[in-house]
Amino acid sequence: MKIKRILLTGDDGYNSIGTRLLIRALKDKYELRVAATKQQQSGVGGKLSLETGGSWGEDIVDGVPAFWVEGSPADVMECAQGYFKEPFDLLISGVNLGANVSSAVISSGTYSAAIRGLGVLVAPRAMAISWDAPPEFWHKKHDANEDISEYFSYLGDVLSPLIDKCLGENMWGVNMLNINLPEKHSSQIRFTKILKDITKCYSYPITIDHETHRFSYQRAVDTFNIREQNLRYDVAAVKQGFISITPCVIDMTHFQSFEKLEKAELDLLS
């Protein structure tokens, strides 16, 4: 796979720890650009600021030209298609501080940025990369002057060989990979499926107040409540110390049913 130009994005902010670690891992081998949210935008999924729009600006992050958008990760991808004159060879979203596993990925700005980027043709292939960091990292506000050297010994030394492996294997024939790194150092990979049942991995009781008609999320001390142990699933692999790689598609069509129904013509009134 011939990769020359890579666009880095994500939902933690354009100068986040994860983006800067990717820059460190890739800047000597590829032509890099950054296009990401101006501020922390975790958990917004595929939200678009259709009514309000937003502002954008330019900066430099660790020597790499950066384009930031005051909006959601999906807004960034929409803006990127107008800002950049030609598509990139690869889009990498992350490294997100917090795992993006199970069907909860629909809530992830990191995952949604990758999917939106593919959809608007910013790049023909994408990777969403996340790290199973503790909950206190999930909504961290980032600073381009922050010392990130403490992350070099684990995340820093894994990213380059991991991405090289994925590209060397032609991403195993798919155009989207969802990759999750375990909390502690690992070089062992498991190929996984996305777990459908979110309740088997996340635990955050919802409080319903019948007097005020308000609801709230209770942040548990241990937000993860892993009840899935089968290593074929992403969350189990990550929690058991493996790097989880899930091959994904952006087409949500159920093809087996579609093939049966494609030539069917139904009349609701007959």
N, C-alpha and C positions, 0 to 999 in steps of 0.2 A: 504494500500500500504506500503510495507516494504522498507524503504529507510534508508541506512546506510552511503554510500559514495557519496558525491556530488562534482562535478567539477565545479568551477566558471570560467567564461570566459567573453569576451566582446571586445569592440573595442576602449575603451577610454584609455587603458594602464593597465598593470597588477596591478598597485598600485593606481588605480583610486578611487575617492570618492565612487562610486557605488559599486565597489568590496569590499572595506573596510567596507561599511555599511552592506553588505551581510555577511561578516565574523563576524562582531559583532552580527548579528541577529542569526547566525546558528552555531557558533563554539562550543557552549556548548551542542549541540544536535546531531551533525553529524561529521563524519570524512571528513574534507575539504581539497581540493587541489585547487590551482589556476593555470590555463594555459591560458595565454592571450597575447596580443600584447605588445611589449616593449614600444611602443609609441602610441600617439593618432592616430587612424586610422578611424575616423568617415567618413561615406559616401562612403566607398570603396566597399560595397556590398559583392559579393562572389568572388572577385578577388583572383587569385592564382599566386604566383611568380614562374611560371613554368620554365622560362629561367634563372632566377638569383638565385633561392633558397634564403637562408638567414641564419643568425646565431641564436643561441638560448643560453639561460643561466638559471641559477638558483638563487633564492633569497628567502627571508622570508618576508611575508607581515603580519604584526600584529599577528605574531606567527604561521602563516600557510605557509607551503612550497609552493613556487611558481616556475613555469616554464614559462619563457617568450620567445617569438619568435619575431625576427626583421622581420616583414612581416605583412600580412593581417590577419584578424580573421579566414578566411578559411584556411590559411597556418597553423595557430595555431592548428586547429582541425586535419589537416593532420599529423602534427608533433606529436600531442598528442597520436594518435593511435600507434605510434612506441615507444613513450617515456614511456607510462604507460603500465604495464604488463597485466592488466585486465580492463574490462570496469567498468564505474561507474554506480550507480543506477539512477542518475539524473544529468543532465547538466543544469546549470542556467547561462544565458548570461545577463549581466547587473551589476548593475542598470545603464542603459544608461542615460546620462544627455541630454535629448531631447526626445520628443515623437517619437514613431515609429508606425505610423498609416497610413491607406489607403494602396493602392497598391504601395505606395512609400517605403514600407518595403523591396522591392527588392534592394534598394540602401543602406539599413542599414547593417553595419558590425555586429551589435549586433544580428539582426534577422538571418542574413546569417550564423553566427557562430553556432547558435542553429540548423539550418537546416543541415549544413554541419556535425556537430557533430553527429546528428542522422544518416545521410547518411553513415558515415564511422564507425558507431557502437561504438563511444566513450561512448554512453549511450543509453538506449532504450527509454528515455523520456526526454523532455526538456522544459524549460520555458525561454522566452525572456522577460525581465522586463525593462521598461523604465519610466522615469519621465519627465513630461511636463515642463522641466526647460526652462528659458529664453534663447534666441539665444546666448548670450555671454558665456554660459556654453558649447555650443556644441563642440567647438574645444579646450577646456581648456586642458592645459598641467598639468599633475598631479605630485604630490610629496608625497612620503610615509610618510613624516614628517608633512604634512599639518594637521592642526587641523580640524577634521570633526564633532566636538561636536555640532556645530550649526545645523546640519542636524538630530540630534537624535530625536528631539521633533516631527518631522513629518515622514520622511522616516524611521528613525530608529525604531520607535514604530509601524509602519505598516507592515514592511516586515515579521517579524516572524509570526504574526497571519495570514497574507495573504498566505504565503507559507504553513503553517499548514492547512489552509482551503482547499487549492488546493489539497494537498496530502491526507487529510482526506476524500475528495470526489473522490479520485482515478482519479483526473484530469478530472472528468466528462467523463471518457471513451475514452479520446484521448491521444496521446503521445506528443502533442505540444501545448503550450498555449502562446499566445502573450498578455502580460499584460502591460497596460499603466496606470500610476498614474497621477492624475491631479496635477496642479501646487500647489494648496493649500490643506491643510489637508482634507482627506476624508476617511471614512471607508465603504462607500456604493459602492456596486458592481453592474455593469450592464454587462450582457453578450451581446456581439456585433458581428457584421459582419465587415469584412474589406471593407471600402469604395473603390470602383473601381476608381472613378474620382478624381485624385490627385488635379486637379485645384480647387476643392471645399474646399480645406483645406490649401494649400500652395500658397503663392504669392511671386514669385521672378522673376521679368521680365528678359528676356534674351536679351542682347544687341548683335546685329549682326553688325559688322563693315565690310562694303563691300570694303573698301580700303585695310585694312590690312588682311582681311579674318580671323579675330579673333572673338570669341564670349566670352561673360562673363556673370556671374550671378550677378545681382544687389541685394545685401542684403537689403531687405526692413526693416524698423524700426520694423514693426509688420509683421514678416514673415508668421505668420498664418493669413489666410484670410478665416475664417470659413463661408461657405455658406450652409453647411449641418447641419440641426437642428434635424433630426430624430435620436432619441436615440438608434435605432437599429444598428447604425453605430459607429465604434470606435472613430472617431474624434469628433463627436457630444457629445458622452458620456463623454469623457475626458474634453472637453471644458465646459461642464455643471457641472463639479465637481464630476464625478463618476470615480471609478476605473473600467477601461474597461478590460474585459477578453474575448479574442477571441479564440475559439477552432480551431486549425489548423491541416492540414495534409501536409505531404511532397510529397505525390503522386499527381502530377499535371494532371493526366489523367482525361478526361471528361468521366466518366464511363457510363453515359446514352447513349452517342454516341458510345462508344466503344462496349457496349453490342449489339447494333444494327449492328455494322460493323465487329465484331470479326470473323465471319465465311465467310465474303465476300472475294472473290478472284477477283481482277480486272486485266484485261489485257489492258495495255495502247494502244496496237496496234489494238485492236478489235473494 
